[in-house]
């Protein structure tokens, strides 16, 4: 009974974090903040979901469920390492790809990273904006 | 307490939020945004497979599929990220063959060797 409530709490918090991740991915203005939303919330919500599943499996305790829970724990461990690594690789590629980033002034419409000709490339950095 | 209905509701909610993430994959302004959306969807698919296994009552069968899917998702994301990172690098200049040997003294100019090599009077007949 207590374990069931723990399962429900873990899964609902995982769902809450996944909702936050989705809202961040859809609503955030540029690529870098979207990666910020996805990298944290995705990892943590996956961990909470799988942790709730582990608690549910350990409700009827036997050898086979213990083995399955161990495998699930390995998956949790793997995702906790691999998902930030993948996010880091994505943001490294975006930085090298010169994805434009968001500035407060809306008069500059950022274009996509134009790698071929440098003068058309709009990386979103305008030194006159810094003067206020 | 029966948790079957709760797990089904969780799976449906995850599926709906994955569809919401699909908006970023379709309408993302850059290709890196699409990669990010696919990474999030793939990570959630592992959770979805585990939940399907729990609902089906055969988690020990689905757990290996989950592990393989997590590995594949990670490898795919890394490969695509490295590909686009390599694509954004500037093309290196063509290597130019030097006419002067590195062991030649400092008094040998490269222009002299070029003039000697292109001198028509010194052309040998094959």
gemmi code that builds the backbone of each chain (N, CA, C; Angstrom):
import gemmi

chains = {
    "A": [
        ("UNK", (0.839, -1.210, 0.000), (0.000, 0.000, 0.000), (0.867, 1.250, 0.000)),
        ("UNK", (1.843, 1.263, 0.915), (2.783, 2.381, 0.928), (3.577, 2.412, -0.373)),
        ("UNK", (3.962, 1.208, -0.837), (4.763, 1.106, -2.057), (3.971, 1.597, -3.261)),
        ("UNK", (2.650, 1.307, -3.279), (1.814, 1.785, -4.374), (1.777, 3.306, -4.412)),
        ("UNK", (1.656, 3.893, -3.227), (1.613, 5.360, -3.169), (2.948, 5.944, -3.629)),
        ("UNK", (4.046, 5.262, -3.257), (5.359, 5.724, -3.712), (5.488, 5.632, -5.235)),
        ("UNK", (4.954, 4.525, -5.803), (4.975, 4.374, -7.263), (4.212, 5.511, -7.921)),
        ("UNK", (3.024, 5.820, -7.382), (2.199, 6.866, -7.983), (2.889, 8.228, -7.866)),
        ("UNK", (3.515, 8.482, -6.718), (4.194, 9.769, -6.535), (5.371, 9.903, -7.509)),
        ("UNK", (6.165, 8.807, -7.640), (7.319, 8.861, -8.545), (6.879, 9.084, -9.978)),
        ("UNK", (5.832, 8.353, -10.415), (5.417, 8.475, -11.809), (4.783, 9.837, -12.088)),
        ("UNK", (4.039, 10.352, -11.112), (3.424, 11.668, -11.348), (4.485, 12.769, -11.392)),
        ("UNK", (5.529, 12.648, -10.547), (6.585, 13.662, -10.628), (7.359, 13.528, -11.930)),
        ("UNK", (7.559, 12.301, -12.399), (8.180, 12.115, -13.701), (7.358, 12.732, -14.817)),
        ("UNK", (6.044, 12.545, -14.726), (5.172, 13.137, -15.745), (5.207, 14.660, -15.677)),
        ("UNK", (5.291, 15.198, -14.470), (5.384, 16.659, -14.311), (6.649, 17.196, -14.974)),
        ("UNK", (7.777, 16.486, -14.742), (9.024, 16.939, -15.357), (8.987, 16.791, -16.872)),
        ("UNK", (8.292, 15.760, -17.356), (8.212, 15.592, -18.803), (7.334, 16.677, -19.425)),
        ("UNK", (6.265, 17.061, -18.711), (5.437, 18.180, -19.198), (6.287, 19.458, -19.267)),
        ("UNK", (7.118, 19.673, -18.230), (7.972, 20.864, -18.233), (8.963, 20.820, -19.387)),
        ("UNK", (9.513, 19.627, -19.657), (10.436, 19.482, -20.783), (9.756, 19.799, -22.107)),
        ("UNK", (8.529, 19.274, -22.265), (7.816, 19.494, -23.526), (7.477, 20.971, -23.717)),
        ("UNK", (7.022, 21.601, -22.644), (6.697, 23.028, -22.745), (7.952, 23.831, -23.080)),
        ("UNK", (9.085, 23.453, -22.459), (10.330, 24.152, -22.755), (10.769, 23.957, -24.183)),
        ("UNK", (10.640, 22.728, -24.684), (11.083, 22.459, -26.055), (10.203, 23.202, -27.054)),
        ("UNK", (8.910, 23.296, -26.766), (8.028, 23.948, -27.731), (8.123, 25.468, -27.611)),
        ("UNK", (8.223, 25.994, -26.386), (8.017, 27.419, -26.189), (9.297, 28.255, -26.140)),
        ("UNK", (10.431, 27.654, -25.845), (11.642, 28.455, -25.674), (12.100, 29.057, -27.000)),
        ("UNK", (12.694, 30.260, -26.969), (12.883, 30.991, -28.224), (14.036, 30.503, -29.086)),
        ("UNK", (15.107, 30.000, -28.508), (16.203, 29.590, -29.382), (16.721, 28.217, -29.000)),
        ("UNK", (17.690, 27.771, -29.756), (18.157, 26.389, -29.662), (18.806, 26.088, -28.317)),
        ("UNK", (19.589, 27.028, -27.812), (20.376, 26.740, -26.617), (19.480, 26.585, -25.389)),
        ("UNK", (18.455, 27.417, -25.277), (17.557, 27.260, -24.137), (16.711, 25.997, -24.272)),
        ("UNK", (16.428, 25.600, -25.505), (15.706, 24.332, -25.685), (16.542, 23.148, -25.225)),
        ("UNK", (17.837, 23.204, -25.520), (18.711, 22.128, -25.045), (18.768, 22.134, -23.523)),
        ("UNK", (18.746, 23.322, -22.947), (18.744, 23.433, -21.493), (17.511, 22.773, -20.889)),
        ("UNK", (16.355, 22.983, -21.539), (15.137, 22.365, -21.033), (15.181, 20.852, -21.209)),
        ("UNK", (15.665, 20.406, -22.360), (15.606, 18.977, -22.659), (16.628, 18.185, -21.853)),
        ("UNK", (17.811, 18.747, -21.666), (18.876, 17.973, -21.040), (18.588, 17.622, -19.593)),
        ("UNK", (17.997, 18.549, -18.860), (17.715, 18.255, -17.454), (16.438, 17.452, -17.289)),
        ("UNK", (15.332, 18.000, -17.824), (14.036, 17.402, -17.539), (13.872, 16.016, -18.115)),
        ("UNK", (14.458, 15.772, -19.271), (14.312, 14.466, -19.897), (15.001, 13.392, -19.061)),
        ("UNK", (16.224, 13.673, -18.639), (16.965, 12.708, -17.831), (16.249, 12.409, -16.516)),
        ("UNK", (15.827, 13.476, -15.846), (15.236, 13.260, -14.526), (13.868, 12.598, -14.608)),
        ("UNK", (13.071, 12.960, -15.610), (11.754, 12.326, -15.700), (11.883, 10.852, -16.075)),
        ("UNK", (12.845, 10.511, -16.930), (13.067, 9.095, -17.242), (13.485, 8.325, -15.999)),
        ("UNK", (14.367, 8.945, -15.198), (14.795, 8.297, -13.959), (13.631, 8.064, -13.016)),
        ("UNK", (12.744, 9.062, -12.908), (11.608, 8.902, -11.992), (10.643, 7.829, -12.474)),
        ("UNK", (10.390, 7.796, -13.787), (9.489, 6.770, -14.334), (10.049, 5.371, -14.088)),
        ("UNK", (11.322, 5.179, -14.402), (11.890, 3.842, -14.241), (12.038, 3.476, -12.765)),
        ("UNK", (12.274, 4.483, -11.917), (12.310, 4.212, -10.479), (10.955, 3.761, -9.959)),
        ("UNK", (9.891, 4.368, -10.441), (8.553, 3.924, -10.077), (8.274, 2.507, -10.551)),
        ("UNK", (8.777, 2.176, -11.753), (8.598, 0.813, -12.252), (9.362, -0.193, -11.402)),
        ("UNK", (10.569, 0.195, -10.959), (11.355, -0.700, -10.087), (10.606, -0.954, -8.783)),
        ("UNK", (10.038, 0.102, -8.205), (9.284, -0.072, -6.954), (8.067, -0.960, -7.168)),
        ("UNK", (7.414, -0.803, -8.332), (6.250, -1.646, -8.618), (6.652, -3.098, -8.775)),
        ("UNK", (7.810, -3.340, -9.410), (8.244, -4.730, -9.609), (8.659, -5.375, -8.299)),
        ("UNK", (9.237, -4.598, -7.385), (9.688, -5.171, -6.119), (8.543, -5.387, -5.141)),
        ("UNK", (7.305, -5.128, -5.580), (6.174, -5.320, -4.679), (5.981, -6.792, -4.360)),
        ("UNK", (6.028, -7.653, -5.384), (6.057, -9.090, -5.112), (7.496, -9.566, -5.261)),
        ("UNK", (8.121, -9.824, -4.135), (9.566, -10.022, -4.080), (9.913, -11.470, -4.383)),
        ("UNK", (10.684, -11.680, -5.478), (11.190, -13.024, -5.762), (12.491, -12.858, -6.544)),
        ("UNK", (13.077, -13.989, -6.948), (14.364, -13.917, -7.623), (14.291, -13.273, -8.988)),
        ("UNK", (13.240, -13.655, -9.759), (13.147, -13.139, -11.128), (12.841, -11.638, -11.131)),
        ("UNK", (11.961, -11.208, -10.224), (11.679, -9.764, -10.190), (12.892, -8.978, -9.710)),
        ("UNK", (13.704, -9.619, -8.851), (14.930, -8.946, -8.406), (15.903, -8.785, -9.562)),
        ("UNK", (15.982, -9.823, -10.418), (16.849, -9.734, -11.604), (16.361, -8.650, -12.549)),
        ("UNK", (15.038, -8.614, -12.771), (14.478, -7.590, -13.658), (14.700, -6.183, -13.095)),
        ("UNK", (14.545, -6.060, -11.769), (14.770, -4.755, -11.157), (16.237, -4.340, -11.270)),
        ("UNK", (17.147, -5.328, -11.191), (18.564, -5.012, -11.389), (18.851, -4.530, -12.786)),
        ("UNK", (18.212, -5.174, -13.768), (18.396, -4.726, -15.158), (17.836, -3.318, -15.347)),
        ("UNK", (16.673, -3.064, -14.734), (16.082, -1.719, -14.841), (16.986, -0.679, -14.186)),
        ("UNK", (17.623, -1.072, -13.089), (18.543, -0.158, -12.420), (19.745, 0.137, -13.317)),
        ("UNK", (20.184, -0.894, -14.060), (21.281, -0.670, -15.010), (20.861, 0.303, -16.111)),
        ("UNK", (19.590, 0.164, -16.574), (19.099, 1.080, -17.614), (19.046, 2.501, -17.075)),
        ("UNK", (18.593, 2.648, -15.818), (18.554, 3.973, -15.193), (19.953, 4.575, -15.126)),
        ("UNK", (20.910, 3.762, -14.695), (22.301, 4.212, -14.603), (22.839, 4.620, -15.971)),
        ("UNK", (22.522, 3.788, -16.982), (23.000, 4.079, -18.334), (22.406, 5.373, -18.871)),
        ("UNK", (21.088, 5.557, -18.670), (20.444, 6.765, -19.191), (20.952, 7.991, -18.448)),
        ("UNK", (21.232, 7.817, -17.152), (21.732, 8.952, -16.383), (23.104, 9.395, -16.867)),
        ("UNK", (23.853, 8.482, -17.497), (25.146, 8.882, -18.062), (24.990, 9.310, -19.517)),
        ("UNK", (24.211, 8.536, -20.299), (24.207, 8.715, -21.748), (23.393, 9.922, -22.189)),
        ("UNK", (22.322, 10.251, -21.483), (21.473, 11.340, -21.958), (22.161, 12.710, -21.842)),
        ("UNK", (22.853, 13.041, -20.738), (23.609, 14.300, -20.756), (24.748, 14.306, -21.763)),
        ("UNK", (25.333, 13.115, -22.018), (26.399, 13.056, -23.024), (25.857, 13.365, -24.414)),
        ("UNK", (24.688, 12.798, -24.719), (24.081, 13.060, -26.019), (23.688, 14.532, -26.146)),
        ("UNK", (23.175, 15.097, -25.066), (22.806, 16.513, -25.090), (24.041, 17.390, -25.299)),
        ("UNK", (25.130, 16.997, -24.651), (26.374, 17.756, -24.828), (26.867, 17.675, -26.262)),
        ("UNK", (26.751, 16.479, -26.867), (27.179, 16.339, -28.261), (26.310, 17.189, -29.177)),
        ("UNK", (24.995, 17.237, -28.898), (24.093, 18.023, -29.739), (24.426, 19.505, -29.635)),
        ("UNK", (24.655, 19.981, -28.398), (24.894, 21.419, -28.262), (26.279, 21.774, -28.791)),
        ("UNK", (27.213, 20.828, -28.764), (28.523, 21.078, -29.370), (28.382, 21.211, -30.880)),
        ("UNK", (27.570, 20.324, -31.494), (27.337, 20.420, -32.929), (26.633, 21.726, -33.276)),
        ("UNK", (25.679, 22.136, -32.442), (24.975, 23.386, -32.716), (25.880, 24.592, -32.598)),
        ("UNK", (26.809, 24.538, -31.651), (27.745, 25.653, -31.478), (28.692, 25.752, -32.658)),
        ("UNK", (29.137, 24.589, -33.150), (30.021, 24.608, -34.311), (29.245, 24.958, -35.576)),
        ("UNK", (27.954, 24.644, -35.599), (27.100, 24.922, -36.750), (26.684, 26.384, -36.756)),
        ("UNK", (27.009, 27.108, -35.708), (26.680, 28.525, -35.525), (25.186, 28.777, -35.635)),
        ("UNK", (24.447, 28.053, -34.826), (23.017, 28.315, -34.722), (22.846, 29.685, -34.055)),
        ("UNK", (22.050, 30.580, -34.635), (21.917, 31.908, -34.028), (21.204, 31.839, -32.701)),
        ("UNK", (21.608, 32.703, -31.794), (20.933, 32.691, -30.502), (20.084, 33.935, -30.336)),
        ("UNK", (19.191, 33.851, -29.367), (18.130, 34.817, -29.207), (18.659, 36.060, -28.507)),
        ("UNK", (18.298, 37.235, -29.028), (18.618, 38.481, -28.329), (17.323, 39.203, -28.019)),
        ("UNK", (17.421, 40.203, -27.168), (16.212, 40.862, -26.710), (15.588, 41.712, -27.809)),
        ("UNK", (16.420, 42.305, -28.643), (15.874, 43.141, -29.708), (15.310, 42.254, -30.796)),
        ("UNK", (14.074, 42.572, -31.162), (13.399, 41.729, -32.142), (13.630, 42.226, -33.558)),
        ("UNK", (14.405, 43.309, -33.725), (14.573, 43.817, -35.088), (15.542, 42.939, -35.876)),
        ("UNK", (16.385, 42.195, -35.182), (17.277, 41.298, -35.895), (16.597, 39.951, -36.013)),
        ("UNK", (16.243, 39.622, -37.216), (15.691, 38.291, -37.415), (16.838, 37.345, -37.683)),
        ("UNK", (17.049, 36.416, -36.785), (18.160, 35.506, -36.946), (17.915, 34.529, -38.081)),
        ("UNK", (18.911, 34.384, -38.940), (18.797, 33.412, -40.013), (19.470, 32.133, -39.567)),
        ("UNK", (19.358, 31.142, -40.368), (20.025, 29.897, -40.044), (21.521, 30.056, -40.275)),
        ("UNK", (22.275, 29.169, -39.712), (23.720, 29.266, -39.810), (24.194, 29.127, -41.242)),
        ("UNK", (24.617, 30.239, -41.832), (25.058, 30.236, -43.219), (26.572, 30.092, -43.200)),
        ("UNK", (27.023, 28.880, -43.359), (28.444, 28.633, -43.159), (29.247, 29.057, -44.389)),
        ("UNK", (28.599, 29.036, -45.576), (29.376, 29.243, -46.798), (29.925, 30.661, -46.881)),
        ("UNK", (29.036, 31.667, -46.789), (29.538, 33.040, -46.880), (29.411, 33.709, -45.529)),
        ("UNK", (30.542, 34.184, -45.077), (30.632, 34.664, -43.701), (29.847, 35.957, -43.489)),
        ("UNK", (29.764, 36.806, -44.535), (29.139, 38.116, -44.301), (27.632, 38.004, -44.214)),
        ("UNK", (27.060, 36.936, -44.770), (25.622, 36.739, -44.623), (25.273, 36.049, -43.320)),
        ("UNK", (26.293, 35.580, -42.629), (26.022, 34.785, -41.444), (25.576, 35.673, -40.296)),
        ("UNK", (24.431, 35.333, -39.736), (23.882, 36.104, -38.636), (23.963, 35.233, -37.400)),
        ("UNK", (24.955, 35.478, -36.584), (25.072, 34.641, -35.400), (24.374, 35.243, -34.204)),
        ("UNK", (23.618, 36.328, -34.398), (22.834, 36.881, -33.320), (23.590, 37.794, -32.398)),
        ("UNK", (24.857, 38.035, -32.675), (25.633, 38.892, -31.790), (25.766, 40.266, -32.421)),
        ("UNK", (25.241, 41.279, -31.763), (25.311, 42.640, -32.274), (25.913, 43.518, -31.188)),
        ("UNK", (27.115, 44.022, -31.395), (27.774, 44.778, -30.327), (27.039, 46.066, -29.977)),
        ("UNK", (26.245, 46.621, -30.916), (25.535, 47.855, -30.564), (24.390, 47.601, -29.601)),
        ("UNK", (23.972, 46.335, -29.492), (22.925, 46.036, -28.525), (23.430, 46.107, -27.094)),
        ("UNK", (24.718, 45.911, -26.931), (25.261, 45.879, -25.581), (25.321, 47.269, -24.950)),
        ("UNK", (25.247, 48.314, -25.803), (25.329, 49.663, -25.252), (24.022, 50.088, -24.601)),
        ("UNK", (22.979, 49.330, -24.810), (21.702, 49.648, -24.179), (20.927, 50.568, -25.045)),
    ],
    "B": [
        ("UNK", (-5.041, -2.326, -4.245), (-5.133, -1.229, -5.229), (-4.626, -1.747, -6.579)),
        ("UNK", (-5.364, -1.480, -7.584), (-4.990, -1.941, -8.912), (-4.342, -0.802, -9.687)),
        ("UNK", (-3.101, -1.051, -10.097), (-2.363, 0.017, -10.753), (-2.369, -0.085, -12.269)),
        ("UNK", (-3.139, -1.055, -12.819), (-3.140, -1.243, -14.263), (-3.648, -0.005, -14.996)),
        ("UNK", (-4.779, 0.523, -14.486), (-5.365, 1.710, -15.126), (-4.406, 2.897, -15.059)),
        ("UNK", (-3.721, 2.995, -13.926), (-2.772, 4.100, -13.751), (-1.628, 4.009, -14.753)),
        ("UNK", (-1.121, 2.775, -14.972), (-0.021, 2.626, -15.926), (-0.476, 2.922, -17.339)),
        ("UNK", (-1.713, 2.506, -17.671), (-2.232, 2.799, -19.015), (-2.372, 4.304, -19.203)),
        ("UNK", (-2.864, 4.986, -18.163), (-3.002, 6.445, -18.252), (-1.643, 7.110, -18.422)),
        ("UNK", (-0.620, 6.605, -17.692), (0.732, 7.153, -17.823), (1.268, 6.960, -19.236)),
        ("UNK", (1.045, 5.750, -19.800), (1.538, 5.475, -21.152), (0.874, 6.388, -22.168)),
        ("UNK", (-0.438, 6.609, -21.999), (-1.149, 7.489, -22.941), (-0.651, 8.922, -22.803)),
        ("UNK", (-0.382, 9.350, -21.568), (0.108, 10.713, -21.358), (1.490, 10.890, -21.978)),
        ("UNK", (2.355, 9.874, -21.823), (3.690, 9.955, -22.428), (3.586, 10.017, -23.942)),
        ("UNK", (2.659, 9.225, -24.492), (2.472, 9.219, -25.944), (2.005, 10.580, -26.439)),
        ("UNK", (1.080, 11.176, -25.708), (0.588, 12.508, -26.097), (1.703, 13.553, -26.038)),
        ("UNK", (2.536, 13.497, -24.978), (3.614, 14.480, -24.872), (4.693, 14.244, -25.927)),
        ("UNK", (4.877, 12.982, -26.320), (5.809, 12.716, -27.423), (5.285, 13.299, -28.717)),
        ("UNK", (3.975, 13.246, -28.916), (3.395, 13.882, -30.109), (3.595, 15.385, -30.059)),
        ("UNK", (3.508, 15.977, -28.855), (3.775, 17.418, -28.734), (5.238, 17.724, -29.077)),
        ("UNK", (6.154, 16.829, -28.662), (7.554, 17.035, -29.016), (7.796, 16.915, -30.508)),
        ("UNK", (6.922, 16.160, -31.168), (7.077, 15.969, -32.608), (6.885, 17.283, -33.363)),
        ("UNK", (6.205, 18.247, -32.731), (6.065, 19.557, -33.368), (7.430, 20.192, -33.594)),
        ("UNK", (8.312, 20.067, -32.596), (9.638, 20.660, -32.732), (10.454, 19.937, -33.791)),
        ("UNK", (10.216, 18.649, -33.939), (10.942, 17.899, -34.965), (10.497, 18.347, -36.361)),
        ("UNK", (9.192, 18.579, -36.520), (8.688, 18.945, -37.847), (9.017, 20.393, -38.159)),
        ("UNK", (8.795, 21.307, -37.198), (8.874, 22.738, -37.481), (10.127, 23.389, -36.922)),
        ("UNK", (11.121, 22.574, -36.512), (12.301, 23.192, -35.959), (13.039, 24.045, -36.968)),
        ("UNK", (13.512, 25.230, -36.567), (14.154, 26.093, -37.564), (15.473, 25.531, -38.080)),
        ("UNK", (16.231, 24.863, -37.250), (17.483, 24.278, -37.737), (17.421, 22.768, -37.613)),
        ("UNK", (18.403, 22.134, -38.219), (18.418, 20.663, -38.192), (18.834, 20.163, -36.800)),
        ("UNK", (19.523, 20.997, -36.047), (19.964, 20.589, -34.713), (18.759, 20.503, -33.778)),
        ("UNK", (17.770, 21.398, -33.984), (16.541, 21.326, -33.194), (15.816, 20.012, -33.439)),
        ("UNK", (15.791, 19.600, -34.687), (15.136, 18.318, -34.996), (15.855, 17.166, -34.309)),
        ("UNK", (17.192, 17.215, -34.295), (17.947, 16.172, -33.609), (17.625, 16.150, -32.118)),
        ("UNK", (17.482, 17.314, -31.532), (17.165, 17.393, -30.095), (15.798, 16.783, -29.797)),
        ("UNK", (14.806, 17.120, -30.647), (13.478, 16.548, -30.459), (13.470, 15.047, -30.614)),
        ("UNK", (14.245, 14.542, -31.580), (14.283, 13.089, -31.762), (14.977, 12.410, -30.589)),
        ("UNK", (15.963, 13.087, -29.993), (16.632, 12.512, -28.822), (15.673, 12.376, -27.647)),
        ("UNK", (14.863, 13.424, -27.437), (13.901, 13.377, -26.329), (12.851, 12.299, -26.579)),
        ("UNK", (12.375, 12.207, -27.820), (11.367, 11.190, -28.136), (11.932, 9.782, -27.950)),
        ("UNK", (13.183, 9.582, -28.362), (13.784, 8.263, -28.208), (13.992, 7.881, -26.762)),
        ("UNK", (14.371, 8.869, -25.935), (14.547, 8.564, -24.510), (13.221, 8.184, -23.879)),
        ("UNK", (12.138, 8.865, -24.301), (10.831, 8.543, -23.735), (10.304, 7.223, -24.249)),
        ("UNK", (10.779, 6.799, -25.436), (10.317, 5.516, -25.960), (10.775, 4.357, -25.073)),
        ("UNK", (11.956, 4.496, -24.464), (12.408, 3.450, -23.543), (11.436, 3.300, -22.370)),
        ("UNK", (11.006, 4.451, -21.833), (10.029, 4.414, -20.735), (8.729, 3.792, -21.201)),
        ("UNK", (8.342, 4.138, -22.434), (7.077, 3.614, -22.952), (7.136, 2.096, -23.124)),
        ("UNK", (8.272, 1.582, -23.582), (8.395, 0.126, -23.766), (8.336, -0.588, -22.411)),
        ("UNK", (8.990, 0.004, -21.400), (8.941, -0.599, -20.063), (7.512, -0.599, -19.535)),
        ("UNK", (6.782, 0.501, -19.767), (5.400, 0.566, -19.283), (4.512, -0.448, -20.003)),
        ("UNK", (4.759, -0.630, -21.303), (3.986, -1.629, -22.046), (4.266, -3.022, -21.480)),
        ("UNK", (5.542, -3.266, -21.126), (5.878, -4.549, -20.514), (5.194, -4.760, -19.181)),
        ("UNK", (5.103, -3.709, -18.377), (4.435, -3.820, -17.076), (2.951, -4.096, -17.257)),
        ("UNK", (2.331, -3.407, -18.230), (0.905, -3.624, -18.486), (0.676, -5.046, -18.996)),
        ("UNK", (1.608, -5.507, -19.837), (1.461, -6.834, -20.418), (1.804, -7.928, -19.422)),
        ("UNK", (2.541, -7.582, -18.346), (2.909, -8.587, -17.367), (4.151, -9.375, -17.709)),
        ("UNK", (4.899, -8.933, -18.725), (6.122, -9.645, -19.114), (7.278, -8.656, -19.197)),
        ("UNK", (7.640, -8.094, -18.079), (8.688, -7.065, -18.079), (10.036, -7.672, -18.426)),
        ("UNK", (10.272, -8.923, -17.961), (11.570, -9.548, -18.207), (11.820, -9.799, -19.689)),
        ("UNK", (10.739, -9.815, -20.484), (10.917, -9.960, -21.930), (11.206, -8.594, -22.566)),
        ("UNK", (10.510, -7.561, -22.082), (10.621, -6.245, -22.719), (11.863, -5.486, -22.275)),
        ("UNK", (12.495, -5.938, -21.207), (13.583, -5.152, -20.641), (14.816, -5.164, -21.543)),
        ("UNK", (15.011, -6.270, -22.263), (16.160, -6.346, -23.168), (15.952, -5.447, -24.382)),
        ("UNK", (14.686, -5.407, -24.860), (14.362, -4.499, -25.973), (14.622, -3.059, -25.554)),
        ("UNK", (14.269, -2.749, -24.313), (14.480, -1.395, -23.801), (15.953, -1.027, -23.780)),
        ("UNK", (16.766, -1.975, -23.303), (18.211, -1.715, -23.216), (18.803, -1.493, -24.607)),
        ("UNK", (18.391, -2.343, -25.573), (18.887, -2.189, -26.939), (18.432, -0.861, -27.532)),
        ("UNK", (17.189, -0.468, -27.222), (16.682, 0.792, -27.780), (17.423, 1.987, -27.204)),
        ("UNK", (17.735, 1.918, -25.910), (18.469, 3.033, -25.295), (19.862, 3.161, -25.900)),
        ("UNK", (20.528, 2.028, -26.101), (21.854, 2.054, -26.728), (21.793, 2.625, -28.133)),
        ("UNK", (20.788, 2.159, -28.919), (20.673, 2.609, -30.309), (20.384, 4.106, -30.380)),
        ("UNK", (19.539, 4.586, -29.472), (19.196, 6.007, -29.466), (20.428, 6.858, -29.186)),
        ("UNK", (21.229, 6.409, -28.239), (22.439, 7.149, -27.885), (23.425, 7.179, -29.050)),
        ("UNK", (23.606, 6.019, -29.687), (24.561, 5.936, -30.795), (24.093, 6.801, -31.965)),
        ("UNK", (22.756, 6.760, -32.258), (22.222, 7.546, -33.369), (22.419, 9.038, -33.140)),
        ("UNK", (22.130, 9.480, -31.910), (22.274, 10.902, -31.613), (23.731, 11.339, -31.727)),
        ("UNK", (24.634, 10.508, -31.202), (26.054, 10.865, -31.285), (26.526, 10.931, -32.729)),
        ("UNK", (26.071, 9.966, -33.556), (26.505, 9.930, -34.951), (26.006, 11.162, -35.700)),
        ("UNK", (24.726, 11.508, -35.498), (24.183, 12.676, -36.210), (24.854, 13.961, -35.733)),
        ("UNK", (25.114, 14.061, -34.433), (25.756, 15.273, -33.913), (27.163, 15.418, -34.461)),
        ("UNK", (27.898, 14.320, -34.510), (29.262, 14.391, -35.041), (29.258, 14.714, -36.521)),
        ("UNK", (28.248, 14.174, -37.241), (28.166, 14.456, -38.683), (27.967, 15.937, -38.935)),
        ("UNK", (27.010, 16.545, -38.221), (26.759, 17.962, -38.485), (27.864, 18.838, -37.939)),
        ("UNK", (28.555, 18.368, -36.892), (29.697, 19.133, -36.400), (30.828, 19.129, -37.426)),
        ("UNK", (31.039, 17.978, -38.067), (32.072, 17.888, -39.100), (31.679, 18.692, -40.321)),
        ("UNK", (30.370, 18.764, -40.592), (29.899, 19.503, -41.772), (30.133, 20.990, -41.603)),
        ("UNK", (30.109, 21.479, -40.359), (30.244, 22.907, -40.130), (31.704, 23.353, -40.111)),
        ("UNK", (32.619, 22.405, -40.110), (34.030, 22.791, -40.074), (34.426, 23.418, -41.406)),
        ("UNK", (35.344, 24.416, -41.399), (35.823, 24.964, -42.670), (36.680, 23.945, -43.408)),
        ("UNK", (36.590, 23.997, -44.741), (37.337, 23.045, -45.558), (38.822, 23.423, -45.497)),
        ("UNK", (39.699, 22.502, -45.157), (41.119, 22.853, -45.084), (41.696, 23.101, -46.467)),
        ("UNK", (42.716, 23.979, -46.581), (43.288, 24.269, -47.906), (44.042, 23.066, -48.446)),
        ("UNK", (44.169, 23.067, -49.777), (44.870, 21.972, -50.437), (46.335, 21.976, -50.021)),
        ("UNK", (46.897, 20.838, -49.733), (48.322, 20.818, -49.388), (49.184, 21.099, -50.622)),
        ("UNK", (50.160, 21.984, -50.448), (51.007, 22.388, -51.580), (52.348, 21.679, -51.454)),
        ("UNK", (52.750, 21.140, -52.586), (54.003, 20.391, -52.560), (55.172, 21.364, -52.621)),
        ("UNK", (56.084, 21.211, -51.699), (57.239, 22.101, -51.672), (58.310, 21.595, -52.638)),
        ("UNK", (58.908, 22.551, -53.341), (59.929, 22.165, -54.320), (61.302, 22.035, -53.677)),
        ("UNK", (61.460, 22.696, -52.534), (62.746, 22.644, -51.856), (62.702, 21.547, -50.803)),
        ("UNK", (63.725, 20.746, -50.779), (63.794, 19.714, -49.758), (63.991, 20.353, -48.393)),
        ("UNK", (63.460, 19.749, -47.352), (63.642, 20.333, -46.017), (65.099, 20.330, -45.569)),
        ("UNK", (65.927, 19.453, -46.184), (67.334, 19.395, -45.785), (68.192, 20.417, -46.524)),
        ("UNK", (67.592, 21.141, -47.485), (68.352, 22.139, -48.222), (68.710, 23.303, -47.304)),
        ("UNK", (69.817, 23.951, -47.639), (70.291, 25.034, -46.797), (69.397, 26.243, -46.880)),
        ("UNK", (69.614, 27.202, -46.022), (68.761, 28.403, -46.028), (69.040, 29.328, -47.200)),
        ("UNK", (70.135, 29.103, -47.937), (70.461, 29.999, -49.052), (69.758, 29.576, -50.323)),
        ("UNK", (69.120, 28.442, -50.345), (68.409, 27.994, -51.545), (67.000, 28.591, -51.518)),
        ("UNK", (66.690, 29.439, -52.480), (65.359, 30.046, -52.556), (64.443, 29.140, -53.348)),
        ("UNK", (63.167, 29.178, -53.000), (62.216, 28.323, -53.713), (61.971, 28.824, -55.132)),
        ("UNK", (62.106, 30.164, -55.333), (61.866, 30.734, -56.658), (62.914, 30.243, -57.653)),
        ("UNK", (64.154, 30.060, -57.186), (65.207, 29.585, -58.081), (64.907, 28.187, -58.590)),
        ("UNK", (64.425, 27.367, -57.675), (64.122, 25.996, -58.067), (62.961, 25.969, -59.045)),
        ("UNK", (61.966, 26.849, -58.817), (60.826, 26.910, -59.727), (61.259, 27.369, -61.115)),
        ("UNK", (62.140, 28.386, -61.154), (62.612, 28.882, -62.447), (63.437, 27.823, -63.165)),
        ("UNK", (64.234, 27.067, -62.418), (65.051, 26.030, -63.034), (64.181, 24.891, -63.544)),
        ("UNK", (63.113, 24.614, -62.842), (62.271, 23.498, -63.271), (61.465, 23.848, -64.503)),
        ("UNK", (61.143, 25.146, -64.669), (60.344, 25.555, -65.820), (61.208, 26.148, -66.927)),
        ("UNK", (62.501, 26.040, -66.820), (63.382, 26.568, -67.859), (63.304, 25.694, -69.098)),
        ("UNK", (62.928, 26.223, -70.268), (62.742, 25.354, -71.445), (64.073, 24.840, -72.002)),
        ("UNK", (65.172, 25.568, -71.756), (66.439, 25.109, -72.310), (66.959, 23.872, -71.600)),
        ("UNK", (66.454, 23.640, -70.395), (66.956, 22.498, -69.639), (66.039, 21.291, -69.747)),
        ("UNK", (65.033, 21.441, -70.617), (64.084, 20.315, -70.728), (64.759, 19.114, -71.380)),
        ("UNK", (64.645, 18.002, -70.754), (65.288, 16.803, -71.302), (64.315, 16.068, -72.194)),
        ("UNK", (64.846, 15.504, -73.234), (63.988, 14.721, -74.131), (63.842, 13.311, -73.555)),
        ("UNK", (62.664, 12.836, -73.619), (62.465, 11.487, -73.063), (63.104, 10.402, -73.936)),
    ],
}
model = gemmi.Model(1)
for chain_id, residues in chains.items():
    chain = gemmi.Chain(chain_id)
    for i, (resn, *xyz) in enumerate(residues, 1):
        res = gemmi.Residue()
        res.name, res.seqid = resn, gemmi.SeqId(i, " ")
        for name, pos in zip(("N", "CA", "C"), xyz):
            atom = gemmi.Atom()
            atom.name, atom.element = name, gemmi.Element(name[0])
            atom.pos, atom.b_iso = gemmi.Position(*pos), 0.0
            res.add_atom(atom)
        chain.add_residue(res)
    model.add_chain(chain)
structure = gemmi.Structure()
structure.add_model(model)
structure.setup_entities()
